[in-house]
Amino acid sequence: MFKQKVVKKSLDGYRLNSLTYLANKYNSDKGVNKHNYTALYDMLFSPYREKEINIIEMGLLIGGPEHGNNASRTTDDLPSIKMWLEYFPKARITGVDISDFSWFKNDRFDFVQVDMGNREEFSKIKDRAKNATIIIDDASHASHASDHQQHSFLEIFPYMPPGSLYVIEDLQWQPSFSNKKYPLTLKLFEEYNLNDDFSHPDKQIEKELNSLKEIISGCFLFTDSYSKKGKYKVAVIHKK
């Protein structure tokens, strides 16, 4: 899709209301200073910018259990949530994390505390998923354990409405506590695109994944800075 690497520009080259500019304003790692995801998201999400949509982001702030800290840590910032609230002035945003962010108050934001490592806990957000136009899995925040990513996708994606977008970030990295019996999520979706079929060492998970094929209209994988030779970092799955 991208023939050459997209070079990260200085912020002087971005519109003041662009998602990349807002990511820098709120110190989100999705911007040009780190992952550069906002270049993709500006393109994907701009048609929804002035619409009254619902968005769910799972994983809200780096520095939790993925870095050896307790889930009950004290939290004091919500960079990407602040970014989304300004970028989508009419959207309702739901934040999901294992740590507590209920202190953040905004009329268009609500928070649900969920342990992404426990599949049963996803029942807390399934009703919200029924109305979500965009869901972004950035959890367990900055840990991106493949087993967590795959469980999240299985539990949440089926509830989303037709035409919605499910995004999984940081496919290329795994924390030490991830279940090594699970393949990297990037490999899972890469093979799905090649074979039109999911393959998984856990045959029950494989069966569950393949049961979703009829509601997937497309799976798009994007590499680091959108380089032709880069590793896949982001998956965008479109709901049929």
N, C-alpha and C positions, 0 to 999 in steps of 0.2 A: 504494500500500500504506500509506504514511504520509501522513496528510492535513496535518499541520503539523510544523514543525521540532521535533526533540527537543532541548530546552534542556539544556545541560551543567550538571549539578548540582555542588555542592561535594562533595568526597569524604566529608564527614560524612553524606551521604545514601545511601551505599552500604554493603552488608553487608561485614564485615571479610574474608569469604572470597569475595567476588564477584570476577569477572575484572577489573573496572574498578579495584577496590581493589588487587588484586595488580599490575596494570599500573603503578599509581602507586608501589607499594612497590619495584618493580624498575626504575623509570624507563623503562618501555617507551612508545614513541610511539603505541601502539595504544589508549592509555587516554584519559581525559577531558581531560587536559592538552593533547592535540593532535588526533589523528584521530577519537577517540571510537568506534573500531571495536568495542571490548569490549562496548558496549551490544548490538550485533547478535550478537557471538560468544557472549555469555552465554546468549542465547536459543537459538541454533543448537546449541551444544555441550554444554549442561547435561545432556541425556539420556545423554551418553557419559562423564560426569565420573568415575564410579566403576567404569568398565569397563576391561578390559585391552585397550586399543586401541593402534594404531601411528599416529603422527603424523609428518609431514615438514614442516619449515619451510625454505623456500629464501630466503636473505637474512637475515643475523643481526645486523648492526650497521652503523649509518650511518657514513659517513666513508671509504668505499673509493674505487674508481675513478670513481664517480659524482660525487665532489667533487674529482677531479683527483689523488687520491692513488694510490700504487702498490698493487697487489693484495697485495704482500708486506708490507704495513703490519703494525705490531705491534698486536694486539688484546688487550683487557683486560677485556671485559665481554660478557655474553650476556643482555640484559634480557628479551627475550620467551621465550627458552628457560627461564630461571629461573621466569618466570610460568607457562608451560605445565606445568612439572614440579610446581609446587605445586597448580595448578588440577586437573590430572589425576594423582592420586596413584598410579595403577596403569598409566599409559600409558608406552610406550616412544617416545622422541622422537629423530628423526634431524634434525640440522642440516646445511644445505647452504650453502656460500658459496665465493666465489673466494679469499677470504683464509683463513688458517689459524686454526681454533678448536680444534685437537686438544688443547690444554692443559687444556680444561675437562673435569673428571672427575666422572661421576655414573653409578651403576649402570644408570640408565634412559635414558642419553643416548649417542648415538654421532654422529660427525661425518664427513662426506664432502666433500672439496674438489672443487668443480666450477666450471668456467668456463661460466656460463649463456649466453655468447655463442657457444659452440661446441656445435652439436647433437649431435655424436658423444659428448660428455662425459656426456650424460644416461644413457648405458649403465651408468654407475656406480651409479645409484639405481633402475633399473627393477625389479630384484628386490625392493627395499624397497617400491616403489609397489604391488606385487601384494598386500601385506598392509596397506596404509594406509587407515584410515577417513577421515582428514582430511589434506589437503595444502594448505598455504598458500604462495602465491607472493608473497613480499615482496622479490623479486630482479629485476635486480641491485640489491642493497639500496638503497632510496631512489632508485634511478635509474629503475626501472620502464620500461625501453625496450620499446616495443610489440613489436618483433621478437623480443626475448628472451621476453616473456610468451607470445607466440603459438607460438614454438618449444617452450617448456616445456610448454604445454598439449598440443600435438600429440605430443610424445615421451612424456609421462608419463600423461596422463589415460586412454588406452586400457588401461593396465596395472592400473588401480585396480579393486578388487572392486565388485560391484553394491551400490548403496546408499551409496556413499562420497561425500564432499563435496570439491570442488576449489575453492579460494578464490583470487581474484586481487585484490590490493590496489592502491590508488592508480592507478586507471585514467585519471585526468584530467590527468596530468602526464608530460612527456617530457624526458629529458636531451638535451644537445646532440649526443651521439654516437649517438643512436638512428638506425636506418635510416629515412629519410624516405619511402621507397617503401612502407612498411607503414602502414596506417591505424591510428589510435588504437584500442587494444583495446576501449575503451568503445563506440566507433562500430561495431566489428565485431559485438559481442554485442547492441547495441541494434538493429541492422538484422536480426540473426538472429531476435530475438524478434518483430520486426514482420513479417518475410517468411518465417519458417521455413526460411531458407536463408542460408548464408554467402556473402558477396561480398568478393572480395579482388583487388587489382590484379595480384598474382602468381598466375597461374592454377594453378600447381602447388600452392601453399599453399591456394588456394580448394578444389581437389579434395580435398586431405588433410583440410581442415576439414569439408567436407560428408560425407566418409566416416565421420565420427564422429556424425552426427545420430541414427543408430539406437541409440546407447548414451547419449544425453543425454535424461534424463527431464524436466529443467527447468533453465532458466537465469534466475537472479534477480539484478536489478541494484539497488543501494542507493546513495542520494545522500548528499551531505555532510550529516552530522547528521540524515539521513533526512528532509530537507525535500522537499516536493512539487516545488519549483522548483530544487532544487540539481542540481549536476552529478553524474553517476554516478562513484562512487569505488571500489565493491567489486562484484565479480561472484562469485556462488556457483553453481557448476554441479553438479547432482546426477547421479550415474552410475546409469543404468538397470540 
